[in-house]
Amino acid sequence: MDMSKLPRLSDTRRQEEEAAAAAAGTPNPAPLATPPPQHPYAEREPLDVGYSVGAEVWISLILGVVFMFMGATFARFAAAKLTGKEFHTNVNWTAGEKQGQEVAYFDLQGGTAYTESGMFLFGLALVLEGISLLAAHMGAPGKRALVGFALFVTLSATVYNLFCMMKLFSAGVTPLMTVLAIAIGGYMASYQWRLFKVMSMQQQRSAAGATSA
């Protein structure tokens, strides 16, 4: 028997449904519209950074404030220099050709100025990191630029602490806090760089998706 000459069951059923709809005076229901698929490169808001943001931000801010307090004297020195005022160490030379004169801040014994300046700048980098991570997670405007600025400050503070470490070692001082700042700063910079690259790729893909839409 030639099976091709038999009406297909699916066609017969469809014809019966169309005939019943026509007899009832109702048009065939239109197929439901499916929502357009989301572009695979669409940027997610807020940014999922993959860890407990609240804890990371809290730790960065608290440690940052602590390190900035450790270098508070350098902050006063910098403020005095920027405003054209005198900064007094209240320490005088007791011997040599400068005997009786006030010791300059960066001439203080034990490399105090190098230690304090490194601590203050590292604390500032920590505070900026906390702010930038919070902005990235919340999807705040300009978050990519803020992360980039935090990365720049972190790299600058880490390099400066390397310089301070060499100065202190040459003066016979073991700079434990400076070495700690360098170690943490290197880790911070590597993470901030990865986060900055991810945000840059998301921005480029989002722009490409908008162009192709």
Buried (B, 14 or more C-beta within 10 A) or exposed (E): EEEEEEEEEEEEEEEEEEEEEEEEEEEEEEEEEEEEEEBEBEBEEEBEBEEEBEEBBEBBBEBBBEBBEBBEBBBBBBEBEEEEEEBEBEBEBEEEEEEEEBBBBBBBEEBBBBBBBBBBBBBBBBBBBBBBBBBBBEEBEEBBEBBBBBBBBBBBBBBBBBEBBEBBBEEEBEBEBBBBBBEBBBEBBEBBBEBBEBBEEBEEBBEEBEEEE
